[in-house]
Each structure stands twice: as C-alpha cells, then as structure tokens.
Amino acid sequence: MVRLHVKHGDESQFLLDTTVHVSVEELVKQVASIYNGRLKVSRICAEMEELAEHGITLPPNMQGLTDEQIEELKLKDEWEAKCVPSGGSVFRKDEIGRRNGHAPNENMKKVFQKTMEEAKALISKKQAEANVCVTMEMVKDALDQLRGAAMIVYPMGLPPHDPIRMEFENNEDLSGTQAGQMVIAEPDAQLWWAGKEMLRKKKLVDYTGKNEKTKIIVKIQKRGQGAPGREPVISEEEQQKMMMYYHRRQEEFKKLEEDEDISYLNADWADSSSLKRQFQGVKDIKWRPR
C-alpha cells in the first residue's frame, strides 16, 4: 500500500492508504470526499455547540430582531412548540438573536458535548500525528454519531431551516461564507505532488513508480489557484532534531571552553598549598657559612 499524507497548503489534513494502481481520477474523488466530509463534521459541531447553548435556530425572517420588533411585526416561531428538547428546556438568551434561547437541559447538553468530542477525534488532524489513516467510513461514522445525538436531544426533529438539519440532508447553503470558501468541490479539485499536478487520466504508479511501500505528500487545492508551495527538503521533524543536535553540540563546546579556561588551576604554580609547602621547606634549611 502507498500511504498519502494529504495537505492543504502547508497544513496537514489526514493520512490515506491506497495502491499504486489507483487512477488519479478515483484518487481525487476519494481525497476530496474525505476532505469535504471532515469540513462538514466541523461545521455541524460548531452549530451543535450553539444549539446546546441557545436552542434551535429562529426562522430567517426573525433572526437578528429584538423582542420588541418581533412583537411589533407580529411574528411567531411556529417551530418553538414542535421542537422541544428531551427533559424540557432551559432559557439562555442568544444575544445575537439567531436562536430562540430555549436550550436543552444540562444532561442533554452533555450528550451533545460528549458526542461532538468523539466525532471530532475520529477525523482530527491529530490522527496523522498518530500515524492513523482517516477513511470515508470514519467520516460517515462521525456524522452518524452527531445525527444520533440530535435525535436523542430533539426526538421531534429540528426545524427545516436549522443549519444542522440542512447539513444532514445535504441542503446546506454556504454561499458567501468563509466555510463555503474552504470547500473544494470534486470537479474543481486537484492533487499536486513534488510541484507537479497529478493528471486525472494517469495512475498513481506513473508518479510514484511500482514501489508499494512508500509514503508521499500530496496537496489538494482548487483548480485555478496555481502550483502550491513545494515541501521543504528537510521535514519539520528532521529540522527540530537537527536544531536539538546543534544545540547539544554547542553546549558541549561551551563546556569544553570553560574547562580550558580553568585548567590552569590544576597547575602546581596555582596551588596555594603547594607554594606554602615549598616556602616552609626553605625555612627548614639551615644556613651554614663556608
């Protein structure tokens, strides 16, 4: 198997095992699916934190309005009575006016928190540091865990306009958002290796050779952004090891220099006791005239 270390820019994303015989076309689809799937998990977790804190999202025509404005316009959230969290709600006002403030109780909040922690760990960038590959099955597992938590806390479901429900149904609208800029649609995705774009009509073996037991760094990016920066000849880990080595050698040389500076103290002429003994010996000699 060939192990790919997928990066976006200079930032590590995940590891993926594949074979040299896979087509670049198929490889791009796999990498883009995992990359975008991890982003989806992160977006849902971000919204779920808000859901646990301030309840369901208000209808779009009520978001950002003050209570007085809502009353004046005679607007009503018809989903408030339908989407009640298990065990009842606790009121925690959303100061930005995006959610209705009827949040889950503490026990249900913990269900969300525990599930988010587990889902994030599954697709975390730390998996690469631990030499663990991330697969599409792991991404789906994380999504299923989050979906299950939402069903436990909100058994009657979430409003159709709630971003979490829209994410689960793949109806999310990310236009004009920073999150949308991060997504790389599969048709627009490119893989780069060693400063060269990997062409979809080729196979991985055309770039890596037939060596199955190898690890390479590939970079994913949107078409039209130009060639990404090449990887340094020395990895960050190797650079840290070299710096530690040079620091240790510098300390050793410094110690040697200090030892040389005080080495004269070991000489006989620098020994005050020796000088005293020699002087005492002179006094003991009896002078005899010739």
Disulfide bonds with the S-S distance in Angstrom:
none
